[in-house]
Amino acid sequence: MPIADLDVSAGRAARSTAGPWAVALAGFVSLALAMGIGRFAFTPLLPMMLHDGTVTLNQGGALATWNYIGYLLGALLCLVIRPDPARMVKGALALTVVLTLAMALPGGMPAWLAWRTVSGIASAVVMVYATAWCMQRLAELGHPTLGGLMFCGPGIGIVVTGVSAFGMVGAHWQANWGWIAFTILGALMLLPVWRVFGTPSPELPPASHGARAAAAATPRLDLETWALTLAYGLAGFGYIITATFLPVIARHEMPGSVWADLFWPILGAGVAVGAWLVTRMGMHHDNRRMMMWLYAMQAVGVAVAAVWPTVAGFALSSLLVGLPFTALVSFAMREARRLWGASASKLIGLMTAAYAIGQIAGPPLATALVARTGGFGASLGVASGALLCGALIYFWMWRTMPVGRRAAG
């Protein structure tokens, strides 16, 4: 082949490689679709389903629980398979759109339980592989801090679905119309990211010291890894009652208030802002120390909703729960990459499984305590306590396990 043709081919390959902003935005949209719509569109639509009489509170809790069981199954699946990550992300995103539409179709609880379970599997696959793929690609491109941008995606997804559901309630929509609207939105979101996950890896410059250390990290299930996984699981339990029932809790405490359906998008705005702030903080902070403070903040936010059930209290609670939500996920994923390097997707899968177990425990506990006490205060108190335990684990890790210890060993 002539030299000129080789130059043209090289130029085309370079142009076909997605740049750092394209990668970060693809991760942003993927998590917005998989989490903001695939998982959390259910939260603002649940009050509409209750109003339509299509589900009871116990059935709504069951739908949430089986979605979280699916999330656990998806995380476990990611531990045992070795697929092409980009292909898995694309397939799971497409499946999310289809399953969102399925929730609008006839079938009742048996079908809805199946759809929410499979949707949970798809969400976990996107969380594990989109996160690992984007963080790896951004590290190769020399822009690792942009990884925080993709964790704004769930927050923006929550804002969009929450505000949309508020408008739907005002227009007296039925819940199945909302599922159809979110299906259309999801399909539109899928189109621009499809090509990014098919682009080749860039031509790598000589690796920096940090990149070499991350690539050379030796995966091992030691005390540090298990402590990280346990604490991450407590985060899943700690936030999930608020994330599942916030509009229902607000309506229960303030019947007839126009604000009841707006606290969920306030939480979503906090999620997006918190994740964006992570991108401004650089990579030099100790991840465990940052997560300690974020867990404590979220614990306070969960508790506020229990002790101050007013418009101001719910607004403050929504912000304090939302700000750390994906910010702590971002730091946890960074810590997984620090510990396991290029094999981080396996550790992320293990951590996601622990997170899912925490989520599974939340809704049944909440509905059981509501039946016993008549309110959500007790379950919110237990959730806040779990987050404080997670903060204490990170404090212990930060003080007893210096960052350089592994390298020295």
C-alpha positions in Angstrom: 0.0 0.0 0.0 1.4 3.4 -0.9 2.6 5.7 2.0 -0.1 8.2 1.1 -2.8 5.6 1.5 -1.3 4.6 4.9 -1.4 8.2 6.0 -5.1 8.5 5.0 -6.0 5.3 6.8 -4.2 6.5 9.9 -6.0 9.8 9.8 -9.4 8.0 9.5 -8.6 5.8 12.4 -7.6 8.8 14.5 -10.8 10.6 13.6 -12.9 7.5 14.4 -11.4 7.4 18.0 -13.8 9.2 20.3 -12.3 12.1 22.2 -12.4 12.5 26.0 -15.5 14.8 26.0 -17.4 12.4 23.7 -16.5 9.5 26.0 -17.5 11.3 29.1 -20.8 12.5 27.6 -21.5 8.9 26.3 -21.1 7.7 29.9 -23.3 10.6 31.1 -26.1 9.7 28.7 -25.8 6.0 29.3 -26.2 6.3 33.1 -29.0 8.9 32.6 -30.9 6.3 30.5 -30.1 3.2 32.5 -30.5 4.8 36.0 -32.6 7.9 35.5 -35.2 6.2 33.3 -34.5 2.4 33.5 -34.5 2.4 37.3 -35.7 5.6 38.8 -38.6 6.7 36.5 -40.5 4.2 38.6 -40.2 6.5 41.7 -42.2 9.5 40.4 -44.6 7.2 38.4 -45.4 5.1 41.5 -47.8 7.7 43.0 -49.6 7.8 39.6 -49.9 4.0 39.6 -51.3 4.1 43.1 -53.8 6.8 42.0 -54.8 4.7 39.0 -55.4 1.8 41.3 -53.1 -0.5 39.2 -50.9 -1.3 42.3 -51.1 -1.1 46.1 -48.2 0.2 48.2 -47.1 -3.4 49.0 -47.2 -4.3 45.3 -45.2 -1.1 44.5 -42.6 -2.2 47.1 -42.5 -5.6 45.4 -41.9 -4.1 42.0 -39.0 -2.0 43.5 -37.6 -5.0 45.3 -37.6 -7.2 42.2 -35.9 -4.5 40.2 -33.2 -4.4 42.9 -33.0 -8.3 42.8 -32.4 -7.9 39.0 -29.7 -5.4 39.8 -28.0 -7.9 42.0 -28.3 -10.7 39.3 -26.8 -8.3 36.8 -23.9 -7.5 39.0 -23.3 -11.2 39.7 -23.4 -11.8 36.0 -20.7 -9.2 35.4 -18.5 -11.2 37.8 -18.6 -14.4 35.8 -18.6 -13.3 32.2 -15.9 -11.8 30.1 -17.7 -9.9 27.3 -16.8 -7.0 25.1 -17.8 -4.1 27.4 -19.0 -1.7 24.7 -21.2 -4.3 23.1 -22.8 -5.2 26.5 -23.5 -1.5 27.2 -25.2 -1.0 23.8 -27.3 -4.1 24.2 -28.3 -3.3 27.8 -29.3 0.3 26.9 -31.5 -1.0 24.0 -33.1 -3.5 26.3 -33.8 -0.7 28.8 -35.8 1.2 26.2 -37.8 -1.9 25.3 -38.6 -2.7 28.9 -39.7 0.8 29.7 -42.3 0.4 26.9 -43.3 -3.0 28.3 -44.4 -1.3 31.6 -47.1 0.5 29.6 -48.5 -2.6 28.1 -51.2 -4.9 29.6 -50.1 -7.8 31.8 -50.5 -6.7 35.4 -48.3 -7.6 38.2 -46.8 -10.9 36.9 -45.6 -9.2 33.7 -44.5 -6.1 35.5 -42.4 -8.0 38.0 -40.6 -9.8 35.2 -40.0 -6.5 33.3 -38.7 -4.7 36.4 -36.4 -7.6 37.2 -34.8 -7.7 33.8 -34.6 -3.9 33.8 -32.6 -4.2 37.0 -30.2 -6.6 35.3 -29.7 -4.2 32.4 -29.1 -1.3 34.7 -26.4 -3.2 36.6 -24.7 -4.2 33.3 -24.6 -0.5 32.2 -23.3 0.7 35.6 -20.5 -1.9 35.6 -19.4 -1.9 32.0 -20.1 1.7 31.0 -18.3 2.9 34.1 -15.3 0.6 33.6 -15.1 1.3 29.8 -15.4 5.1 30.2 -12.9 5.3 33.1 -10.4 3.2 31.2 -10.8 5.2 28.0 -10.5 8.5 29.8 -7.4 7.3 31.6 -5.9 6.3 28.2 -6.8 9.8 26.8 -5.2 11.5 29.8 -8.4 13.0 31.2 -9.4 10.8 34.2 -11.1 13.7 36.0 -13.8 13.9 33.4 -15.0 10.5 34.7 -17.0 12.5 37.3 -19.1 14.0 34.5 -20.8 10.7 33.6 -22.1 10.4 37.2 -24.1 13.6 36.6 -26.2 11.4 34.3 -28.4 9.7 36.9 -29.1 13.1 38.5 -30.2 14.7 35.3 -32.3 11.7 34.4 -34.0 11.9 37.8 -34.7 15.7 37.3 -36.1 15.1 33.8 -38.4 12.2 34.9 -39.4 13.9 38.1 -40.3 17.2 36.5 -42.1 15.4 33.7 -44.1 13.3 36.1 -45.1 16.5 38.0 -46.4 17.9 34.7 -48.2 14.6 34.0 -49.9 14.7 37.3 -51.1 18.2 36.6 -52.4 17.1 33.2 -54.2 14.1 34.8 -52.2 11.6 32.8 -52.4 7.9 33.5 -49.2 6.1 34.6 -49.0 4.1 31.4 -48.9 7.3 29.3 -45.9 8.3 31.4 -44.1 5.0 30.6 -44.7 5.6 26.9 -43.3 9.1 27.1 -40.2 7.9 28.9 -39.7 5.2 26.2 -39.6 7.8 23.5 -37.2 9.9 25.6 -35.0 6.8 26.1 -34.9 6.0 22.4 -33.8 9.5 21.6 -31.0 9.3 24.2 -29.8 6.0 22.9 -29.1 7.3 19.4 -26.1 9.7 20.0 -24.2 7.2 22.3 -24.5 4.2 20.1 -21.5 5.0 17.8 -19.2 6.2 20.7 -19.2 2.7 22.3 -18.0 1.3 18.9 -14.9 3.4 18.5 -11.4 2.0 18.8 -8.9 2.7 21.6 -6.6 5.6 21.0 -2.9 5.3 20.2 -1.4 5.5 23.6 1.5 7.8 24.6 4.1 6.6 27.0 2.3 5.8 30.2 2.5 8.2 33.2 3.6 6.8 36.6 -0.1 6.9 37.8 -1.3 5.1 34.7 1.4 2.4 35.0 0.5 1.9 38.7 -3.2 1.5 37.9 -2.4 -1.0 35.1 0.0 -3.0 37.3 -2.3 -3.1 40.3 -2.7 -6.7 41.4 -6.3 -7.8 42.1 -6.7 -9.5 45.5 -9.6 -10.0 47.8 -7.9 -8.7 51.0 -9.3 -6.9 54.1 -9.2 -3.6 52.3 -11.2 -4.8 49.4 -13.8 -6.5 51.6 -14.1 -3.4 53.8 -14.7 -1.2 50.7 -17.3 -3.7 49.4 -19.2 -3.8 52.8 -19.3 0.0 53.1 -20.5 0.3 49.6 -23.3 -2.1 50.3 -24.4 0.0 53.3 -24.7 2.9 50.9 -27.2 0.9 48.8 -29.3 0.2 51.9 -29.0 3.7 53.2 -30.4 5.7 50.3 -32.9 3.3 48.8 -35.9 3.9 51.0 -35.7 7.6 50.2 -35.0 6.9 46.5 -38.0 4.5 46.3 -40.6 6.2 48.4 -39.8 9.9 48.6 -42.9 11.2 46.7 -45.1 8.7 48.6 -43.6 9.8 51.9 -44.1 13.5 51.1 -47.7 12.9 50.1 -48.3 10.9 53.3 -46.9 13.7 55.5 -48.3 16.6 53.5 -51.5 15.5 51.7 -52.6 17.8 49.0 -49.4 19.8 48.9 -48.2 20.8 45.4 -44.6 20.3 46.6 -45.0 16.6 47.2 -44.0 15.7 43.6 -41.2 18.2 43.3 -38.9 16.9 46.0 -37.8 14.0 43.7 -36.5 16.4 41.0 -34.8 18.5 43.8 -33.0 15.3 44.8 -32.0 14.7 41.2 -30.6 18.3 40.9 -28.5 17.6 43.9 -27.2 14.3 42.4 -26.1 16.2 39.2 -24.5 19.0 41.2 -22.7 16.7 43.5 -21.3 14.6 40.6 -20.2 17.8 38.7 -18.3 19.0 41.8 -16.3 15.8 41.8 -15.0 16.7 38.4 -13.6 20.0 39.9 -11.7 18.2 42.7 -8.9 16.5 40.8 -7.5 13.0 41.6 -5.2 13.8 44.6 -7.8 13.3 47.3 -8.0 10.2 49.4 -11.1 8.5 48.1 -11.9 6.9 51.5 -11.8 10.2 53.3 -14.1 11.8 50.8 -16.6 9.0 51.0 -16.6 9.2 54.8 -17.9 12.8 54.6 -20.3 12.0 51.8 -21.9 9.1 53.8 -22.2 11.4 56.8 -23.9 14.0 54.7 -26.4 11.5 53.3 -27.1 10.1 56.7 -28.1 13.5 57.9 -30.3 14.0 54.8 -32.1 10.7 55.4 -32.7 11.6 59.0 -34.0 15.1 58.3 -37.0 13.6 56.4 -37.9 11.6 59.5 -37.6 14.4 62.1 -38.7 17.5 60.1 -41.5 16.4 57.7 -42.3 19.9 56.3 -41.7 21.6 52.9 -38.4 23.0 54.1 -37.4 19.7 55.8 -38.1 17.6 52.7 -36.3 20.1 50.4 -33.2 20.0 52.7 -33.4 16.2 52.9 -33.7 15.9 49.1 -30.6 18.0 48.6 -28.5 16.3 51.3 -29.4 12.8 50.0 -28.9 13.8 46.4 -25.6 15.7 46.6 -23.6 12.6 47.7 -25.6 10.0 45.8 -23.4 9.5 42.7 -20.5 11.6 44.0 -19.8 8.7 46.4 -20.2 6.2 43.6 -17.6 8.2 41.6 -15.1 8.0 44.4 -15.9 4.3 45.0 -15.2 3.5 41.4 -12.0 5.5 41.5 -11.0 3.5 44.6 -11.8 0.2 42.8 -9.6 1.3 39.9 -6.8 2.3 42.3 -6.9 -1.2 44.0 -7.5 -3.4 40.9 -6.3 -1.3 38.0 -7.3 -2.7 34.6 -9.2 -5.5 36.3 -11.4 -3.0 38.1 -14.6 -4.1 36.3 -14.6 -7.3 38.4 -14.3 -5.4 41.7 -16.9 -2.9 40.5 -19.2 -5.9 39.8 -18.6 -7.3 43.4 -19.3 -3.8 44.9 -22.4 -3.4 42.8 -23.6 -6.8 44.0 -23.2 -5.7 47.6 -24.9 -2.4 46.8 -27.8 -4.4 45.2 -28.2 -6.5 48.3 -28.5 -3.4 50.4 -31.2 -2.1 48.0 -33.1 -5.3 48.1 -33.4 -5.1 51.9 -34.7 -1.5 51.9 -38.3 -1.6 50.4 -39.5 -4.7 52.4 -38.2 -3.2 55.6 -39.9 0.1 54.8 -43.3 -1.4 54.0 -43.1 -3.7 57.1 -42.3 -0.8 59.4 -45.0 1.3 57.8 -47.5 -1.4 58.5 -46.3 -1.6 62.1 -45.8 2.1 62.9 -48.1 3.9 60.4 -45.2 6.0 59.0 -41.8 6.0 57.4 -39.9 7.5 60.4 -38.5 4.2 61.8 -37.3 2.9 58.4 -35.6 6.2 57.6 -33.9 6.1 61.0 -32.5 2.6 60.3 -31.3 3.8 56.9 -29.5 6.8 58.4 -27.8 4.5 60.9 -26.5 2.3 58.1 -24.9 5.2 56.4 -23.2 6.3 59.6 -21.8 2.8 59.9 -20.4 3.1 56.4 -18.8 6.4 57.2 -17.1 4.8 60.2 -15.7 2.0 58.0 -14.2 4.6 55.7 -12.8 6.5 58.6 -11.1 3.3 59.9 -9.7 2.5 56.4 -8.4 6.1 55.9 -6.6 6.0 59.3 -5.2 2.4 59.2 -4.7 1.7 55.5 -2.5 4.4 53.9 -2.8 4.8 50.1 0.8 3.8 49.4 0.6 0.6 51.5 -0.2 -1.7 48.6 2.5 -0.4 46.4 5.1 -0.8 49.2 3.9 -4.3 49.8 
